Amino acid sequence: MLEKIIDRIEYTFITMVKNNLLNDLKVSIGNTAQPPEVVPDNSARAAGALIRLAGPGTDPKNILKFVIVTDLPENNQKIWVFQDSRREGNVIMYHVGKDFIYREAKEVRGNSVGGMSKYLIINEEDSDIVLTMY
């Protein structure tokens, strides 16, 4: 099964991030900033970030992370975005929370499978953060 998944991996790159939130987003993997580094509120920025493979045992320092910047750093939320290493189809998943919890991740809406270059849109709907890809 693992060989089958590895043979079918198609990596996904984010080429544009649209931030429809009321707060800026900082983009990083671990402590390393990723392009575009900051996406101001209600704006779009070109990107070049690779969405990395992750599973239940992956170190969160290796996962693409968007931090929703607030006036109080202790209130900052994190959005973890990864390509699920356990599923066929190169599915892009995300989790919103202080810590990365694989089992609570949701599939990104829209065209979240098949690898390639994608646009990522981050919205708030009914107090939930929702990610969509095109």
Phi, psi and omega in degrees: 000314181299316178301319181299317180293314181299319180296336184256009182293128172236117184287150181245133177242139174269119180262340179210138175241126174250118181259105179265015179274170179270007180230155175293157175241133171258138185246129180203167165235114189063230178262009182261118179298144178241148180298134012267014178073303176227135174243107181299158179303146178048050178211173177233148179220143173294147181224177176205034187272134174276132173272117185275156175290143177208155177217191184299332183259009183287136175292124181304339179293348181257010185247139177300132186226135171249127177254124177279111187276125178240174178295331179249108183308329180291345177264358180297132175262155178244142175242114181264125182239128184209162174263121188292115181285350183263349185245145173285155176098001177057047185288131177268130183237165175211156176222135177252125179169174179294320181240154177285123177232102185306312186293346179260004183290151178243154175285137176294139179289165175080220184272075187258015181233165170088004179070203178083192179265137185221158170263138179243129177242131181245118182237165168245127179228120180051047179068009176251147174273129183233133179250138179227141178239146175227000000 
